[in-house]
Amino acid sequence: MSRSRRILVVAAGIAAASLALAGCSAGTSGGSSPSADSGYVTPGKLTIGTAEPAYSPWVLDDKPQSGKGFEAAVAYAVADKLGFTKSDVTWVRSTFDQAIAPGPKTFDFNLQQFSITDERKKAVDFSSPYYETSQVVVTTAASPAAKATSIADLKKLSIGAQTATTSFDAAEKQIAPSGGVQAFNSNDDAKLALENKQVDAIVVDLPTAFYLRDAELTDGKIVGQLPKAAGQQGDQFGLVLAKDSPLTTKVSKAVDALRSDGTLDKLAAQWLAADGNAPVLK
């Protein structure tokens, strides 16, 4: 064999070995890399949706990319379980209604306190729950509701809640005020109505209730939690994905792993800790 031919053979062998090594190194911990998986909006990136704006304690300072706030922290924890680094995460914004509407999505998953319901499952997929909460009545010291100590005390008052939410459903079913529940497009609108004395109290989830009381309302007060029916679970929040997304099972496994290893509890304690429990109304 000539010297030049030997060089060509050796070069070909090196190239083949390099390709084999590249194939072995692909992926994380022996699995396929995220970029090799189908179903992501952008290959090699994890696109996460949240609200515009996103509020504390879910996202601090409307900056989900900081990872500060309960849902921002959960999002990055899920990303890590899926094999993405923080720099691989891209954030997009959507309204609450846009995220749970049927049709294609601009995100891989979205989180903005979406309660898991059978009705919503007809249009979108949900991951397993990452948080469970209860519904709470919030008011101000100047309102007649400030003296309420029971469900009966609230029935004769004006109660408001964000429309198309489990807070609204709970207000209708568990309080059933004589004048009906006043519907608002957002919790911000409901809070403004409370401040302007258009309603006597509003119903929101527990973490939002503490935030409204401590940071948003003047002389805010938590009246108490609405009771749960026997055997009834609390309001469960899930990550929203497009209907029949190929990522749903994988994302749910990531959430389940975070629950099993205690991460979700630690993040809830860090970002949603409150200075005492609201009493349960009877």
N, C-alpha and C positions, 0 to 999 in steps of 0.2 A: 504494500500500500504506500502511495506517495505521501510525502510530508504534508502537502496541501490537502489531500483527501482526509488524512488523519485529523487535521485541524477542523475540517468541516464536520466530521463525525463527532468529535468532542464538543464542538459548539452546539450541535443539535441535541446532544445528551444534556448539556447544561440547561438549555431552553426548556426541555421536557421536564427536568427536575424542578425548575423554577415554577412552571405551571402547576405541577403537582403540589408544591408547597403552598402556592397561592390558594389552591382549592382547599387544602387542609386548614388554612388559617381563616377562611371565611366563616363568619358567624360568631356568636358569643357563647362561651362555655360549651362548645361542641354542637350548638344548634345553629339554625340559619340566622343570618343577620336580618334586622328589620327591613332593610332595603330589598332583600330577596323575597319578601312576602308580598303577596298581592293584597289589594284591598285598601291600601293607604291612599289618601288624597294626593300626596306627593311622595314618591318613592324615596326612602331614606330619611324621611321627616315624619314627625308626629304632629298633626294639626289638631289643636284643641280649641274648642269654642267656649266662650263665656259671654256674660251680659255686657251691654253698653248703656250706662256705665255698670261696673261691678262694685258692689258695696262691701264694706267691712261688716262682720268679721270674716266673710267668705273670701274677699280679696282686699288687701290693704291698699289704700290710695289709688284704687282703680289701676293697679299695675300687676297683672297676673304673672308677668315674666319675672317678677321679683321672687316668686315662690312664697310670699308672705300672705297669710290668711288661710283659713281652713281648706277651702276648695283649691286654691292655688297650690298649696302644699300637697294635697291629695293627688292633684294632676301630675305633679312631678314625681311623686312616689309611684304612681301607676306607670308613668313613662319609664322609670328606672326598671321596673319589673318586666316591661316589654322590651328592654334592651336599648333604650334611647338615652343619650346623654342630655343634659339640660340645653346644650347648644343645638340639639337636633329638634327641639320643640318650637313650633310656630303657633302663635295665638291669633285667632280671628274672633270677631264679635257677631252676635246675632241677638234679635229679640227673643223673649221667652217663647212666643207663639211661632216664630219662624223655625225655631229649633225642633219643635214637636209636630210641625206640619208634615204631611206626606211629601215624598219626593226626594230628589238628590240633595246631598249636604255638602257644604264647603269645609266641613270638619270631619275628623276621624271619630271624635267623641266630644260631647258638650256637657258642661256641668254648671248649672245655676239654680240649684235647689229644686230639681225636677222630682216631684213625687211619682213613684211608680204606681200606675193605675192600669186596669184592664182596658179602659177606653183608649188611653194613649198608646198602649201596646199594639193597637190596630194600625197605627201610623208609623211608629218607630220601634226600635229595639232599646232595651234597657240592660245595663250591666246588673250584676247582683248589687244589693244596697251597700253604700259606703257610710250611711248615717241614718239614724232613726230618731225622730223628734216627736214633740207633741204640739198641740195648738194652744195659744195663750191669749188671754184678753188683756189689752193694754189701754190705759187711759191717762188722764192728767189729774193733778190734785184738785183742779178747779171744776172738774166734771162731776155730775151726779153719780157716775159709775165708780168714782173713787171710794164710795162707801159700800159698794156691793160686796157681799160675802157669799153669795150663792147664785146658782143659775136662775132661780126665781127672781132675784133682784135685778137681773139683767134683762129679763123678758120684756119689761115695760119701757126699756131704754132704746135709743137709736144706736144700732150696731153696724159697722162697716167692715169690708174686707175686699181684697183684690179678687176680681172676677176670675172664673175658670181655675181656681186653686182649691186645694184641700182645706185651706183656711176658710174660704167662703162656704164650702160644703159643711164644715164643722159648725160654723156659725148658724147655718140654716137648720141643721139637724139636731144639734146639741143645745143651742140656746133658743132657737125658733122665736125670735123677738116678734112681738105683736104687730109691729109695722113692717116686718120683713127685713132682710139684710140689704143694706145699701152697697151697690157694686161700684168698684173703682178700677181703673185701668192698671194701677200699680200700687205697691205699698207706699210709695212717696205721695201719691194722690190721696190715699186713705189717711196718711199721717197729717197732711195739710188740712183735710176736712176735720180731723180731730182737733187740731190747733185752732181752727176757725170756728169750733163749736157747732159744726154741721152734723157731727155725730158725737155720741157720748163715749164710745169706745170702739176699738178696732180689734180684729183677730189676726194674728200672725203666728209663725212658728216660734219656738222658744228662743233660739239664738238671736233671731231678729228682734224679739221682744226685749231682750236685755240690751241690745244695741240701741234701740229706739229710746228706751228709758234713760240710758246712761249718756248717750251722745247726741241724740236728735231732739228730744222733747224737753220743753221747759217744765220742770216738776213732773216728769213722767212717772207713771206708777204701773206696776204689774198687778192686775186684779187677781189672776190665778190661771191655772191650767184647766182646760176643758177635760172632763173625765173620759177615759177610754172604756168602751164596752167590754164585757167579759170575754177574754180570749182575743181581743182586738190588739193588733200590733200598732205601734206608733207609726207616724208618717215616715215612710222610707224614701230616701233620696237615692237615685241611680244615675249613672252616666248614660246619656242619650246617644244612640248611634242610628245610622240610617236603617230602615227596615231591611231585615235579612242581611245585615252587614256580615262579611266574612270575618270581621274582627271581634264580633260580639262575644264569642266563647273565650277567646284569648284575653280580652279586656276583663271579663268576669273572673277568670282565673287569677288575674293580677290583683283584682280587688279582694278576692277571697284570701289570697296569700297575705295581703296587708292586714286583713282582719285577723287571720290566724297568728301572725307573728306580733300582734299588738300595736302595729304602727298606726292604725286608724284611731284606736283609743288614745294613743299618745298625742296625735295631732289634734283630736277633739279637746283633750285636756289643755293643750297649749293655746289653741285659738278660740275655743268656744267656752272656756271656763267661765262660770258665773259665780257671783257672791251669794250663793244660797239658792235653794229650789223654790220655784213658785208654788204656792199651795194649790191643791186640786179642788176645784169648785164642785159643790154637790147641790 
